[in-house]
Amino acid sequence: MENPLLVLADHAASWRDRPLAPEVAHHARRALIDWFAALLPGCSRPPATLLAAALAPERGPGHSICYVDGKRGPLRHAALLNATASHTVEFDDIFRDAGYHPGCPTIPPALAAVQQQGGGMDRLLRAMAAGYEVSCRIGMAVQPSHYRNWHTTGTVGTFGAAAATALVLGCDAGRMAHAIATAATFAGGLQQAFLSDGMSKPLHPGHAAEAGALAAIGAAAGVTGALDVLHGPRGFAAATSEDTGKWETALADLDRRICITEMTFKNHGCCGHIFAALDAVDDLRREHGFGADDVAAIHVGGYGPTKTVCDRPEARTEQECRFSTQYCMGALLVLGGVRLAAFASENLANPAIRAVMPRVTVELDPELADAYPARRAAKVRLTLRGGRVLERFQPTRKGDPDAPLSDADLSAKFEELVGPVLGAAPASALLEALWHGDAVPGVLPI
């Protein structure tokens, strides 16, 4: 077997000069638009706001923009805070086959590096594509066992940050390899951080973005890493998954399958492991016209994390409720959708939502578990008062590559999430620039 790290480094470095196909550039712009949609609502919320205030005295000179407070500073400072903010409201993108949110750890350091070094949109899109390729493929190699204990966005995201930043900094394949190698030993993020209440989860991509940027800065300066660290007997795969990694499978289709063209863009503001069940109930509701008071029971059959991560019948806090199938079902039926308003304080205590929660049960379905992570399906059995039973098998999620959000859907999501932050006109101007502009975004009127 070829050294997977060297294969990935060579592939990542090639994104600097290879032809950037219009389709790939378009998908990268979609990912960038979706990232800003997730970022800007998170810029006014903890933990990013708390961390920005705590780190303000340490801010040094630089040209990278921290969107949390609108000020310029060093690359790593902006990467840390922007990545943290962009994972806060749980609207960020997903690479389904790796169970991973690549945008929040990869785009912030890439954008910060372009702002620091100079360059335009083409340079950013290439860096994003390189970072998504490296991290998504490492994610595929260690899944699904990696996800039992590790938060993939915190671990694998470090590689995306390193590769994207290294490309902007001009690293050749050799130095790219050392950036990836050093990133491996920086990677971290434990699932317990979001199985319990707390603010640690958004810090995972924040740390990944900063640590990956540090690995790239070091590699550009000549710092070396252990080049067998991905597949070695005490390397990343061996330490964080059940075997030494499925490298042949993860790397078999390099140059034929471009990961950034296969993104899932979220249609609900909660954990993606709930989406298929929400989509099924939403479709049934539209077809049959029932409301929350008409529902006697909802039974969800799901794959592993739908049960282990999202079966939370007693969820109370915002963090817990974003990962609660019971709460999100209640929000869908009472509010009509699981958007930002579902997690406002008045709705967390909404008695109508709370009344639905005890009627929702979650069970592991072995057939669906076997298909995970490539498929994220749900089987729903909904019983109406009076005894009528409605059933729906949901084979995928709206927003997945095989049921994608259209460009119009994505623009609507952006305007919904960004409009209240920037105002309608500035939000529309930013959206137009992200779809069609040649310059990377600068300071925004937050």
SULGI-V559330 format. One record per residue. N is the residue number from 0. SS is DSSP state (2 for helix, 1 for strand, 0 for the rest). PHI is phi in degrees with one decimal (* if undefined). D_CENTER is the distance of its C-alpha to the mean C-alpha in Angstrom with 1 decimal. Layout:
[[N,SS,PHI,D_CENTER] [N,SS,PHI,D_CENTER]]
This chain:
[[0,0,*,30.5] [1,0,-65.1,29.4] [2,0,-63.2,27.5] [3,2,-63.6,23.8] [4,2,-64.9,22.9] [5,2,-68.1,25.6] [6,2,-61.4,24.6] [7,2,-66.7,21.1] [8,2,-64.2,22.5] [9,2,-63.6,25.0] [10,2,-64.2,22.5] [11,2,-62.8,20.2] [12,2,-63.2,23.3] [13,2,-66.4,24.5] [14,0,-70.1,21.9] [15,0,-69.1,24.0] [16,0,-120.9,27.0] [17,0,-66.7,26.3] [18,0,-59.1,26.6] [19,0,-96.1,23.5] [20,0,-59.1,23.9] [21,2,-54.7,23.6] [22,2,-63.7,21.2] [23,2,-66.4,18.8] [24,2,-60.4,19.2] [25,2,-64.6,18.6] [26,2,-65.4,15.3] [27,2,-66.0,14.2] [28,2,-64.1,15.4] [29,2,-58.8,13.5] [30,2,-64.4,10.2] [31,2,-67.7,11.9] [32,2,-60.5,13.1] [33,2,-64.5,9.9] [34,2,-65.4,8.6] [35,2,-62.6,12.1] [36,2,-63.1,12.0] [37,2,-79.1,9.3] [38,2,-66.0,11.0] [39,2,-64.6,14.6] [40,2,-65.6,14.9] [41,2,-80.0,13.5] [42,0,-72.6,16.1] [43,0,-105.8,18.9] [44,0,-124.5,17.6] [45,0,-71.6,17.9] [46,0,-85.6,16.9] [47,2,-62.0,16.4] [48,2,-64.5,19.8] [49,2,-64.7,21.5] [50,2,-69.1,20.3] [51,2,-61.2,21.2] [52,2,-66.4,24.7] [53,2,-67.6,25.2] [54,2,-93.0,24.4] [55,2,-53.8,26.3] [56,2,-65.0,29.5] [57,2,-93.7,28.0] [58,0,-63.8,26.6] [59,0,-104.9,28.5] [60,0,-72.8,29.3] [61,0,162.4,26.9] [62,0,-112.8,25.5] [63,1,-78.2,21.8] [64,1,-97.1,20.7] [65,1,-91.6,19.1] [66,0,-74.9,18.1] [67,0,-66.8,18.4] [68,0,-122.6,22.1] [69,0,76.3,22.7] [70,1,-108.7,24.5] [71,1,-90.1,24.7] [72,1,-174.2,24.6] [73,0,-69.2,23.7] [74,2,-53.6,20.7] [75,2,-65.5,19.4] [76,2,-62.4,19.9] [77,2,-65.2,17.9] [78,2,-61.1,15.0] [79,2,-59.5,15.0] [80,2,-75.1,15.3] [81,2,-67.6,13.1] [82,2,-65.9,10.1] [83,2,-61.3,11.2] [84,2,-62.0,11.8] [85,2,-77.8,8.6] [86,0,-107.2,6.9] [87,0,-77.9,10.3] [88,0,-94.7,10.7] [89,0,59.1,7.8] [90,0,-116.5,7.6] [91,0,-87.0,4.4] [92,0,-69.0,4.2] [93,1,-137.8,4.8] [94,1,-101.5,7.6] [95,2,-58.2,10.0] [96,2,-69.5,12.6] [97,2,-112.2,10.9] [98,0,56.8,8.9] [99,1,-148.6,6.0] [100,0,-99.2,2.3] [101,2,-77.4,5.1] [102,2,-63.0,5.5] [103,2,-66.8,5.7] [104,2,-88.3,8.0] [105,2,-91.8,9.6] [106,2,-70.4,10.6] [107,2,-58.1,12.2] [108,2,-70.4,14.7] [109,2,-64.1,15.4] [110,2,-63.9,16.3] [111,2,-61.6,18.1] [112,2,-68.4,20.0] [113,2,-65.2,21.1] [114,2,-62.9,22.3] [115,2,-75.6,24.1] [116,2,-88.6,25.6] [117,0,94.0,26.2] [118,0,143.3,25.1] [119,0,-116.4,23.8] [120,2,-63.6,21.1] [121,2,-58.6,22.1] [122,2,-65.0,21.5] [123,2,-66.3,18.0] [124,2,-62.9,17.1] [125,2,-65.3,18.7] [126,2,-64.0,16.9] [127,2,-60.9,13.5] [128,2,-59.5,14.9] [129,2,-64.2,16.3] [130,2,-65.4,13.3] [131,2,-64.5,11.2] [132,2,-59.4,14.4] [133,2,-64.9,15.1] [134,2,-73.1,11.9] [135,2,-63.9,11.2] [136,2,-74.3,14.9] [137,2,-64.0,15.3] [138,2,-59.7,12.7] [139,2,-62.4,14.9] [140,2,-68.5,17.9] [141,2,-105.4,17.3] [142,0,-90.3,15.9] [143,0,-89.6,16.7] [144,2,-65.3,18.8] [145,2,-54.6,16.4] [146,2,-75.6,14.3] [147,2,-66.9,17.6] [148,0,-124.4,17.6] [149,1,-106.5,14.7] [150,0,-91.6,11.1] [151,2,-57.1,9.6] [152,2,-65.0,6.9] [153,2,-77.4,10.1] [154,2,-84.3,12.4] [155,0,-64.6,11.3] [156,2,-58.2,9.2] [157,2,-61.8,12.8] [158,2,-69.3,14.0] [159,2,-61.9,11.8] [160,2,-63.6,12.9] [161,2,-64.3,16.4] [162,2,-66.0,16.9] [163,2,-64.4,15.7] [164,2,-67.3,17.9] [165,2,-60.8,20.7] [166,2,-64.0,21.0] [167,2,-63.9,21.4] [168,0,-79.1,23.9] [169,0,86.5,25.9] [170,0,-68.2,25.7] [171,0,-79.2,27.4] [172,2,-59.8,26.5] [173,2,-64.5,28.4] [174,2,-74.0,26.7] [175,2,-58.3,23.3] [176,2,-61.1,24.1] [177,2,-71.4,25.0] [178,2,-63.2,21.8] [179,2,-64.7,19.8] [180,2,-63.5,22.5] [181,2,-69.0,22.3] [182,2,-59.4,18.6] [183,2,-58.7,19.1] [184,2,-84.9,21.3] [185,2,-92.1,19.1] [186,0,-68.2,16.1] [187,0,-169.5,15.7] [188,0,142.6,14.0] [189,1,-99.4,15.7] [190,0,-61.8,14.8] [191,2,-58.7,17.8] [192,2,-61.4,16.1] [193,2,-118.2,14.5] [194,2,-80.4,17.3] [195,0,-113.1,19.5] [196,0,-77.8,19.4] [197,0,157.3,18.5] [198,0,-104.0,16.3] [199,2,-69.2,15.1] [200,2,-56.6,11.5] [201,2,-64.5,10.3] [202,2,-72.1,12.7] [203,2,-60.5,11.0] [204,2,-67.1,8.7] [205,2,-60.9,11.8] [206,2,-63.3,14.1] [207,2,-60.0,12.2] [208,2,-63.2,12.5] [209,2,-69.1,16.0] [210,2,-66.8,17.1] [211,2,-64.8,16.0] [212,2,-62.0,17.8] [213,2,-61.4,20.8] [214,2,-59.9,21.0] [215,2,-69.9,21.2] [216,2,-60.5,23.7] [217,2,-62.8,25.7] [218,2,-62.6,25.8] [219,2,-61.9,26.9] [220,0,-89.8,29.6] [221,0,106.1,30.7] [222,0,-71.6,29.1] [223,0,-104.5,28.9] [224,0,-127.6,26.9] [225,0,-80.3,27.8] [226,0,-76.7,27.2] [227,0,-103.6,27.4] [228,0,-74.5,24.6] [229,0,-79.2,22.2] [230,0,-111.0,24.9] [231,0,-67.4,27.7] [232,0,-63.2,29.2] [233,0,-123.4,27.6] [234,0,-92.0,24.6] [235,2,-60.7,20.8] [236,2,-64.7,21.0] [237,2,-63.0,24.2] [238,2,-80.3,23.0] [239,2,-122.4,19.7] [240,0,-143.5,20.4] [241,0,-73.2,23.6] [242,0,-132.4,24.9] [243,0,-90.0,24.8] [244,0,104.0,22.0] [245,0,-95.0,22.2] [246,2,-68.4,22.5] [247,2,-59.3,24.8] [248,2,-67.5,22.6] [249,2,-67.0,19.4] [250,2,-108.4,21.5] [251,0,-64.0,24.0] [252,0,-113.5,22.7] [253,0,-54.0,21.9] [254,0,77.2,22.9] [255,0,-102.7,23.1] [256,0,-113.8,19.5] [257,0,-104.9,17.1] [258,2,-60.1,13.5] [259,2,-68.3,12.2] [260,2,-86.7,14.6] [261,0,-122.8,13.1] [262,0,-84.5,9.7] [263,1,-94.8,9.0] [264,0,-109.1,8.8] [265,0,-67.0,9.1] [266,0,-108.2,12.7] [267,0,-136.2,12.8] [268,0,-92.5,11.7] [269,0,-149.1,11.4] [270,0,-63.2,10.1] [271,2,-64.4,9.6] [272,2,-72.1,12.5] [273,2,-97.7,14.8] [274,2,-58.3,14.2] [275,2,-59.6,16.9] [276,2,-66.0,19.4] [277,2,-61.9,18.8] [278,2,-61.0,19.3] [279,2,-62.6,22.4] [280,2,-67.7,23.9] [281,2,-62.8,23.2] [282,2,-63.8,25.0] [283,2,-62.3,27.8] [284,2,-62.0,28.2] [285,2,-67.1,28.6] [286,2,-72.8,31.0] [287,2,-112.1,33.2] [288,0,72.7,33.0] [289,0,-88.3,32.7] [290,0,-117.6,31.5] [291,2,-58.7,30.3] [292,2,-70.7,33.9] [293,2,-85.0,34.7] [294,1,-92.1,32.3] [295,1,-90.5,34.0] [296,1,-161.6,31.3] [297,1,-130.4,28.0] [298,1,-113.6,27.3] [299,1,-111.2,23.9] [300,1,-99.3,24.0] [301,1,-139.0,20.6] [302,0,-86.6,19.2] [303,2,-45.8,18.9] [304,2,-65.6,15.9] [305,2,-59.1,16.9] [306,2,-85.4,20.0] [307,2,-74.1,19.3] [308,0,-100.5,16.2] [309,0,-115.0,16.9] [310,0,-90.9,20.7] [311,0,-133.1,21.5] [312,0,-68.4,24.7] [313,0,-109.3,25.6] [314,0,-56.7,22.4] [315,0,-127.4,23.6] [316,0,-82.6,21.2] [317,2,-56.3,18.3] [318,2,-59.7,16.0] [319,2,-64.1,17.9] [320,2,-69.5,18.0] [321,2,-64.9,14.3] [322,0,-113.7,14.6] [323,0,-113.0,18.0] [324,2,-59.1,18.9] [325,2,-62.7,22.3] [326,2,-66.5,21.3] [327,2,-65.9,18.9] [328,2,-62.6,21.7] [329,2,-61.4,24.1] [330,2,-63.5,22.1] [331,2,-60.1,21.8] [332,2,-73.1,25.6] [333,2,-86.0,26.8] [334,2,-97.1,24.7] [335,0,91.2,23.9] [336,0,-176.2,20.1] [337,0,-110.8,17.2] [338,0,-114.1,16.3] [339,2,-59.9,16.6] [340,2,-62.3,20.2] [341,2,-62.0,19.7] [342,2,-111.9,18.8] [343,0,-69.6,21.6] [344,2,-58.4,24.2] [345,2,-68.1,26.8] [346,2,-84.9,24.7] [347,2,-60.2,23.7] [348,0,-106.3,27.4] [349,0,-62.6,28.2] [350,2,-63.2,31.0] [351,2,-68.0,30.3] [352,2,-67.5,26.7] [353,2,-63.0,28.1] [354,2,-70.1,30.8] [355,2,-76.0,28.5] [356,2,-55.1,26.6] [357,0,-66.2,29.6] [358,0,-87.3,29.9] [359,1,-107.8,26.6] [360,1,-122.8,26.5] [361,1,-128.7,24.0] [362,1,-138.3,25.2] [363,1,-73.4,24.0] [364,0,-103.5,25.0] [365,2,-57.5,26.0] [366,2,-63.8,25.8] [367,2,-70.9,22.2] [368,2,-63.1,21.3] [369,2,-67.6,23.0] [370,2,-85.5,20.9] [371,0,-78.2,17.5] [372,0,-94.3,15.0] [373,0,-64.2,16.2] [374,0,-121.9,17.0] [375,0,-123.1,15.4] [376,0,-105.0,18.7] [377,1,-148.2,20.7] [378,1,-116.9,24.4] [379,1,-119.0,25.6] [380,1,-121.3,29.2] [381,1,-115.3,30.0] [382,1,-107.5,33.5] [383,1,-88.8,35.1] [384,0,-62.0,38.0] [385,0,105.9,41.1] [386,0,101.7,39.6] [387,0,-66.8,38.1] [388,1,-112.9,35.2] [389,1,-116.3,32.4] [390,1,-126.9,30.2] [391,1,-150.5,27.2] [392,1,-95.9,25.3] [393,1,-107.3,21.9] [394,0,-76.5,21.0] [395,0,-152.1,17.6] [396,0,-116.9,15.3] [397,0,-60.9,15.7] [398,0,108.7,12.9] [399,0,-68.9,12.9] [400,2,-57.3,14.6] [401,2,-91.2,17.9] [402,2,-147.3,17.7] [403,0,-73.8,15.8] [404,0,-67.9,15.6] [405,0,-71.4,18.5] [406,2,-59.9,18.6] [407,2,-66.7,20.5] [408,2,-60.4,18.0] [409,2,-66.1,15.3] [410,2,-63.6,17.9] [411,2,-64.8,18.9] [412,2,-61.1,15.5] [413,2,-58.9,15.5] [414,2,-65.9,19.1] [415,2,-62.7,18.6] [416,2,-86.5,16.0] [417,2,-93.4,17.5] [418,2,-52.4,21.2] [419,2,-65.1,21.9] [420,2,-86.4,20.7] [421,2,-97.9,22.5] [422,0,99.1,25.0] [423,2,-62.1,25.3] [424,2,-67.7,27.0] [425,2,-62.5,24.9] [426,2,-64.3,21.7] [427,2,-64.6,23.4] [428,2,-65.6,24.6] [429,2,-64.7,21.2] [430,2,-60.4,19.8] [431,2,-60.9,22.9] [432,2,-65.4,22.4] [433,2,-70.7,18.9] [434,2,-71.8,20.1] [435,2,-129.1,23.4] [436,0,-75.9,24.0] [437,0,-99.4,24.9] [438,0,-102.4,24.1] [439,0,-78.7,20.9] [440,0,-62.4,20.5] [441,0,-111.1,22.6] [442,0,-66.5,23.3] [443,0,-113.4,22.5] [444,0,-81.9,24.8] [445,0,-79.9,22.8]]
